[in-house]
Each structure stands twice: as structure tokens, then as C-alpha cells.
Amino acid sequence: MILKSYQSDALNWLEKFLKRCNETGCPRESYAATTQEWRNMALLYRPLRTLEQVPYVCLRIPTGGGKTLVAGMSIERINRSLLQTPFSLTLWLVPSEPIREQTLKALRNPNSLLRQSMSSVLGDFAVLDIEEALRMTPHLLDGSNVIIVATMQAFKQEETGRLSVYKQNGSLMEHFRGVTDPVQRGNGSLVDVLRLRRPFLIVDEAHNQGTPLAFETLSRFEPCAILELTATPDRTYQPSNVLYSVSASVLHSEDMIKMPLNLVQRPNWLDALRDAIACLDQLQQHAASEPTYLRPIMLIQAERKDTNHETLVPERVRKALLEDFNIPPDEIAEATGLNDEISGKDILSDTCKLRFIITVDKLREGWDCPFAYVLCSLRNTSSATAAEQVLGRILRMPYAERRQHPELNMAYAYLTSTNFAATVESLKDGLVRNGFERQETKDLINIPDDPQTDDLFSHQHSITYSTPELPEPEAIPETLAKKIEITPENGSITLKGSFSEPQVKALQEVFQTPAGKQAVREAITRLRSPRTVPTKSPAESGVRFSVPQLQYRQGDLWEPFEATHLLQGDWSLLDYSSELTSFSTSSQKPQGGVMSLEKEKVKFTPFTETVAETPLFEYHSGWNQVQLVSWLERNIYDQTLLPDEKSAFLNRAIDWLLASGFTLEELAYAKFRLRNALETKINEAKKQAMQQVHQSLLFAVEDFAVNDRSQVIFEQGRYAYDSIYCGFTELPKHFFPQIGNLKGDGEEFECALFLATQLEGVTFWVRNVECKRTSFSLQTGTDRFYPDFLCQLDNGKILAVEYKNSRDWELRENLEKRQLGELWEKRSNGQCLFIMPKGKDWEAIREKSKE
């Protein structure tokens, strides 16, 4: 199983949230704690109105980011960290029939990446459609993970009696054996079975479901948890609880999408088609020399038939391809509602000859073809329903691998719109609808130099800025709602279009603080100001910034210094204590009681604390110690441990617990809490061992080197971030056109301002984003250390700056970072400099840069 790093990160943040929910029983607190850890900002949790205690979060992943794979892999995290059971029932809801068919196909295909990845953690699992679910047995649910894939429409109906899923079903009666409560039994429908099992709900493309009836439908299942996966979270009726968000830069740096999008306008449709074909032919020439098979494809968006005037319908476009451009017939296919010539075809096969697919609206969603490179839209319109509808179809990178020819790492769009400026804004809106952040869109569209496009830069069409205060969406006047986008995950607001003075004042009234009101005024001033064509950054000009890594000698080899070198050190898990001194078999006290009849009246008596501490019926696992240890071995995943050492450590821990008075039955009953406690104990041991090995290695300075044998390369398309700096203060000389993960105020911002505007001798600088594969880092005793800023100096040296305020400068972890930075500097033979100023000691940075 191979996940991209951002996919693993998304799943890991989800698991952190689920573990907190399991510990606290409070999704609101768990969400605040997790988002505080993620973005250093506790976000507001908005529960479903009827399911306040049900964990309900969203993973925001743009088009092309592999939402389906993340969704599938989330089931194992739910089992392990929330339900603490090997098997569960998942109801996977999708917005349309094409996506349902596509999802079912991927889940059932034994050769698909999705199926293979899920099988690696879940084992074999069953995938059902609604018709199959109406006949499923209790035995299937008891002994395996079961996934039911359906559209929301299969369940979403105000008059539920019309749908088969709500009707009494004799085939499902076995599920209710022993269930005497008439409320729990319902009428014996599929929905009643789902409610009994408390399914995990995956809601794909949740933004398409944001209606009161949709959320009422979700509540009918009484789920254990709800996970949204979408490119565009809901901001209105039921604002999504975004737990983790992925930016376009991350997808680009992980080779998931083609970017930028090169945009060309030709008023005459035959000219646009001619240029698009020339582009496709050139791409095919490059593809022929690639190591893996690639056949670039063009999507041609024709017009609908109109009885009032002649339009560019698919038949007319096909005729032009055949007669005017001599395209072979077997290279052309139509994909419309009336004529679908690509259904069932393996378009990626090397035996397929298709290069041109003519569509109208059919390919808007539910269809993926990474070979699609060129979009030729023959619709003469600038509305948001034009070319952007199929924009997402040409963004996916073939095989999720960077191509050798740079032209094959980009996408291309040819348009016939007469209002080109409006069309560009429409395409930017389309990118936002595909999940990209508003402030990214100006860098995702590349417009070739053309005098006709000067009007694009005469005025700003939108502005995104960070704000000290985020208003509630419902507080914004309805007349302004379409002009404003709020992104709580990064604390930004986007204003679009023009604002009259009364509208400005109405918007300011939405904010409660003077700072919020002033930020609105500054943003409007910027929005109204003439816009100049931005100068190219060093990265856009083709410059590469190489930063040498710290290397460690392994025999005769030099390798980048990483955690593996610490784990290869002379340490053994058995050298550390396995005593679980704080372990307890008791969990959160269950709530409940007894209902009885007294004098013909129903009386409810809550459980006493003593009763609530113990299960109503005695639990018998029948396990011996060998079976318990074997289960723990299988369910504690750590590939860095030697199997024999892990087994001996676990066995020793069980011996200690038994000697402390626990019984095997108690430990088996609490096996999930026991597993969590042992995972924590093992991680503590590893952390101690790594720190000890790390310190011992650092004494042998001669075993480290810093030179050009191993480098981190900063270049265009290789800069990942979570959010873009959108403050009002200009920060010149940044290596990339964007500045990642930098707020518009605060001490780190002040340090960036000093480097960008006051430090002499800086050629360019980079905001080095933490925890990104494209960033520069040094290995500490427990994780990676990412200096805040990297500067290329005019004298050829590289300066790394890690800002630390005065109160944190003396912390042990920061002492370790200084030691590492100084070692990196020392072993570079004068080519690299490192400094961690104590607070705002800008003079110390200036002196260091002169060394």
C-alpha cells in the first residue's frame, strides 16, 4: 500500500480526532483540540442538529487528490480508534449514479489500487449495492467489514414509504432476532438494520447534499461517525467541520495534478480547434519518448442543440475533425447523454486509439481520465457553467508521476469566449469549485503573453486577505453573500467583484471589532486599485535553489541523516520498562438504568455507580495468554520493531499485569484499551532510545557532512503549503510567487519582513513550510526540524533562520535544534550559516549573514 504523504497526514489527523472522541466522549472538545494542534487555531465545531454527540468531520481534498482512496482507508481507522472492533458496517453515500458506479467498480476490482490498499489493512471485505443489501445476512455483518455503496437519493425522501429501503423486508427479519424493543425493531426495513448496527457514514462530495432533508436523512441511521470527503466544504446551511485541508500546491508537489493550466483564447471556433490539435500533437511527440505509456487526449466541449439558431453540436464538431483536420475516425468518440461511445472502454490501454472525446455536459463528474490534457471549449460564454464544468477532468496527472518533459506536467485549455477577462474569472471560480483555494487560482492559470490580455490586469477581480475576526456566514446580508467567501481553516476572507459604498458599510457592520472593520476597508481599497502585471519570481524564471542536507556516514556510503539511522542504533525494546502502572480496565461509565412496573406505573431507576462500573453480563473470551499476546502483536503496527522483541515485550507486560492482580478475562475484555496503553508505552521507549542514540551520534562530528551530494531542490512546482500569505504588507524577494503558511501579523511575520526588506545581501528567501516533503529539514532525536526561513545571499552562502521568542529560546527542544543547525553550519565548510535569534534580535541575524 502506497499513500501520498498528504493522504497519510489526513488519515493520521482523523485518527487523532477519533482517539480523542473515544477518550472524552465529546466531539466538540476533540475537534477543538485537534484543529488547535493542526493549525494552531481551535476551530468552531458545528454538530448535526439531531446528532450532537456523533463525531462529524470533513477532510477537504481538491479534485485529483484521491478522495476515494482516503475514504476507503478511513474505515480501518474508525474500527481501530473509535469502535475498537475488527469489523464494522459502512454506508458510503455518493451524489450521483455515475459516481456510484465508478466507486463500486473500484471497490470490487481486485486489481485496483483502492481495493488492494484497503485489503492490506482490512483483509477481505464485502461490497454491496442497495439490492444486495436488501438480502444481506447477520452472519455477513458479524464476520466481516461490509460496505454499502448508494446514492443519497436512495434514502432521501420525505415520504419514506415510497423507497424500498424503508419498507418491511422479510429477508432481513433474522437481524432482529432477540430484539424486543419495538422502537429498535421498527418495521424490519433495511434502514432499521442499519440503525441497529450504527454504521460509519462516508459522504462523498458532501457539498452536493447540503439540504435540510439530506441531514435529516443522515440522522435516520444513528451512525457512529460521519466523514465528509469533498473538494468544497459547505459554508452555509450546515458548515462543514474541516479537520484537515489539502492545498493545490501539495497535490502539485506530490505529482497528483497537472499545473499550471495554460489558457488560450481564439474567437473563431475552427482556429481554437486547430491550435488545440497542434498542442495535442506536440504533447503526443513528447509522450512517445516517456518511459511509461502515455497517449494525451483532448476533451472537446460542444454546444447543446438549439432550435432557434445553429450551434456547434457534437455531430458538427465530429465532421470538422474528419473533413477539415483529417483525424482518423477511430480516434474520435462522443460522450453525451444520447450517445455514449466511451462506456465500457479501457481508455488507458495501449490498444485504444482514442485521442478526441466530444462531450456537452456528461463528463462534469464521475469520470476520470488522467490522459486528458487538452480542453477545447466551443461554448461562446463566460458564465460559470461553461468550460469550468469539465475543467477537473484534465487536471489529474498520469500514474501520479512527474513526466520527463515539462510540457506533460501542465494542462491546456482553448476557449472561444468573446469576453476573455470574464472567462478567466469563471475558470478561477471553476478551480475553486474543484477545491482549490481562492488565493491559489491566480498562480494556477498561465496566460501566454498577448496584448489582447492586458485588460485582465487593469483591475483586481477579487482579493483574499487574512483577518483577525471571522464573521458568522449567517450574519452576512443576503445581497452580499455571493460576493464573499469565508475559509475558517486558514482565517481568510475573499471579496469578489465590485462593492458600492453602502455595501462596504454593510459588510463592516458584520464585524464586531475595530480591527475587523479596518481590514474590510483596506481590502476594498486594494480591490479598487489598478493592478499591475506581477514580475516573475526567481522560481518562475527557472532558477533552482539548492540547499545541502546534513549527511551521515554508513560505512563507505553517505546518506541524508534520518530517523532510520537512530532506529538502527544499539538499542533494544527489552531494555525499557513494560510496566503499565496507570492502566485500568474500567472505561467511561455507561449510562442506563432499569425500567419496572410499580403499582401499574412505569418507573425508571438509573444505575448506581457500582453497577455502572461492571457489565450487565459476565464476559468470557476463552483466551489464554498466548492468544492475547498474539492478538496484541497483530494489532500493534510498528515495522521498526523486531518481531521477537515486540512479542517478548508484550508478554512481559501481560505477566506484570497478571502479577498486579488483573485476570486474563479482564485484560481480554479491555483489550482495545490495553493495546492503546501498550502502543503509548512502546512509543515512549522508542522516543527515549532515539534521543539517546541521537546524542551519541552527534559527538562523532566527523561522521557528518554537508555538501552537494545530497540536496533539497526548490523549484517551480515543488513548493507545498497549506495556505498562502495574504497580508496587506508586501514581502519582496520571495523565491516563489506564493509565500506559504505565513500569517499577516505576529513575530514570525516580523522576522519575514526583516529578511525581505531590511537584511542586506539577500538575493531571495523562502518560507520553509513545516512538515512538507518539499521542504528542508534536519533530524532531531524524535522528529524533523524545519527552519522557518532560508535565504540565498549575494555572496553565494545560504542562511537558515529559525525564529524563537525569548520565552521559548531556552527550552531543551530548542537547544537541540540549535545544536543541529550549528552542526549543519560547521560541516558545510563555510557555505551554510544557521541562526536562532533570541526574540527580535534582528542585529544578530545581520551579523551572522556577514560571516
Disulfide bonds with the S-S distance in Angstrom:
none
